[in-house]
């Protein structure tokens, strides 16, 4: 899925993310989900893959991604600021 919620308003996006999580839990299907929104990736993903210039930099569970020592991953986390822990715990962001 390539940024399926990217063009939606915040309320609709949140509602569809919740529905996506519910469907994913019920169906148990693997989904490759592309997003530039780290909060969305942390909320919806079981593993976060970070790519740079077509190169796979890292693949980690959400909590580990937040604490990654990889310089690019750390810079990406810093760019998104505070409040990411809630998203990584599939919070209501």
ChimeraX attribute file (.defattr): number of C-alpha atoms within 10 A of each C-alpha:
attribute: neighborCount
match mode: 1-to-1
recipient: residues
	/A:1	9
	/A:2	10
	/A:3	12
	/A:4	13
	/A:5	16
	/A:6	13
	/A:7	9
	/A:8	11
	/A:9	9
	/A:10	11
	/A:11	9
	/A:12	12
	/A:13	16
	/A:14	16
	/A:15	10
	/A:16	15
	/A:17	18
	/A:18	16
	/A:19	12
	/A:20	13
	/A:21	15
	/A:22	12
	/A:23	12
	/A:24	14
	/A:25	10
	/A:26	9
	/A:27	9
	/A:28	9
	/A:29	8
	/A:30	8
	/A:31	10
	/A:32	10
	/A:33	15
	/A:34	14
	/A:35	15
	/A:36	11
	/A:37	11
	/A:38	20
	/A:39	22
	/A:40	23
	/A:41	20
	/A:42	24
	/A:43	22
	/A:44	23
	/A:45	20
	/A:46	14
	/A:47	17
	/A:48	21
	/A:49	18
	/A:50	17
	/A:51	13
	/A:52	9
	/A:53	6
	/A:54	7
	/A:55	8
	/A:56	10
	/A:57	14
	/A:58	16
	/A:59	14
	/A:60	16
	/A:61	14
	/A:62	26
	/A:63	17
	/A:64	13
	/A:65	22
	/A:66	20
	/A:67	12
	/A:68	16
	/A:69	11
	/A:70	11
	/A:71	10
	/A:72	15
	/A:73	20
	/A:74	14
	/A:75	12
	/A:76	14
	/A:77	18
	/A:78	12
	/A:79	10
	/A:80	12
	/A:81	8
	/A:82	9
	/A:83	10
	/A:84	22
	/A:85	16
	/A:86	14
	/A:87	19
	/A:88	24
	/A:89	14
	/A:90	20
	/A:91	13
	/A:92	10
	/A:93	14
